[in-house]
């Protein structure tokens, strides 16, 4: 139940990102659901590999390169999907920052609700 709630709230967060920032477009709630699932899948599968491969760069930049990795996951999801579009890397960086902040709120809310 918590997984479904997180997924629905992640889709809502993605719609809010598209509303707040014009560099990210989401066509419908269904597109947002699919995009949230793909972003979650990319973050679960690809992100750990990229973090390990770019560990020296991440250490040199004191962890700031992780923002680039998050933006790449966000941008890659938009490249795979039709109803979710990001206008370039800078838009992906800003969109992923907003999305990450919203997901922090979502995770805190679902953590307190499901206890």
C-alpha positions in Angstrom: 0.0 0.0 0.0 2.9 2.4 0.9 4.5 1.7 -2.6 1.3 2.7 -4.4 0.8 5.8 -2.3 4.4 6.8 -2.9 4.0 6.2 -6.7 0.8 8.3 -6.8 2.4 11.1 -4.8 5.5 11.0 -7.0 3.3 11.4 -10.0 1.6 14.4 -8.3 5.1 15.8 -7.5 6.0 15.5 -11.2 2.9 17.4 -12.2 3.8 20.1 -9.7 7.3 20.3 -11.1 5.8 20.8 -14.6 3.4 23.5 -13.2 6.2 25.3 -11.3 8.9 25.1 -13.9 8.2 25.6 -17.7 11.3 23.6 -18.7 9.4 20.4 -17.8 6.2 19.3 -19.5 3.9 16.5 -18.6 0.8 15.9 -20.8 -1.5 14.0 -18.4 -1.7 12.3 -15.0 -1.2 8.9 -16.8 2.0 10.3 -18.3 3.1 11.4 -14.9 2.4 8.0 -13.4 4.5 6.3 -16.1 7.2 8.9 -15.8 7.4 8.5 -12.0 7.7 4.7 -12.4 10.5 5.1 -15.0 12.4 7.7 -12.9 12.1 5.3 -9.9 13.3 2.4 -12.0 16.2 4.4 -13.4 17.1 5.5 -9.9 17.0 2.0 -8.6 19.0 0.3 -11.5 21.2 2.9 -13.3 21.9 5.4 -10.5 24.0 3.1 -8.3 26.1 2.1 -11.3 26.7 5.7 -12.3 27.5 6.7 -8.7 30.2 4.0 -8.5 31.6 4.8 -11.9 31.9 8.5 -11.1 33.0 8.1 -7.5 36.4 9.9 -8.1 34.6 12.9 -9.7 32.0 12.9 -6.9 34.8 13.0 -4.3 36.7 15.8 -6.0 33.5 17.9 -6.3 32.5 17.1 -2.7 29.4 15.3 -3.7 28.0 18.0 -6.0 28.3 15.7 -9.0 25.4 13.7 -7.6 23.2 16.5 -8.8 24.4 15.9 -12.3 23.6 12.2 -11.9 20.1 13.0 -10.7 19.6 15.3 -13.7 20.8 12.6 -16.1 18.3 10.2 -14.7 15.5 12.8 -15.0 16.6 13.7 -18.5 16.9 10.0 -19.6 13.4 9.3 -18.4 12.1 12.1 -20.6 14.0 10.7 -23.5 12.4 7.3 -23.2 8.8 8.6 -22.7 6.4 10.4 -25.0 4.2 12.3 -22.5 7.1 13.6 -20.4 9.5 16.2 -21.9 12.4 18.1 -20.5 14.0 21.0 -22.5 17.7 20.3 -22.2 20.1 19.5 -19.4 19.8 22.7 -17.5 16.0 22.2 -17.3 16.7 18.6 -16.2 19.0 19.8 -13.5 16.4 22.4 -12.2 13.5 20.0 -12.6 15.3 17.2 -10.8 16.2 19.5 -7.9 12.6 20.6 -7.5 11.4 17.0 -7.9 13.9 15.8 -5.2 12.8 18.5 -2.8 9.1 17.5 -3.3 10.0 13.8 -2.9 11.6 14.6 0.4 8.3 16.1 1.6 6.4 13.1 0.2 8.7 10.6 1.9 8.4 12.4 5.2 4.6 12.5 4.9 4.3 8.9 4.0 6.7 7.9 6.7 4.5 9.6 9.4 1.2 8.3 7.9 2.2 4.7 7.7 3.6 4.4 11.2 
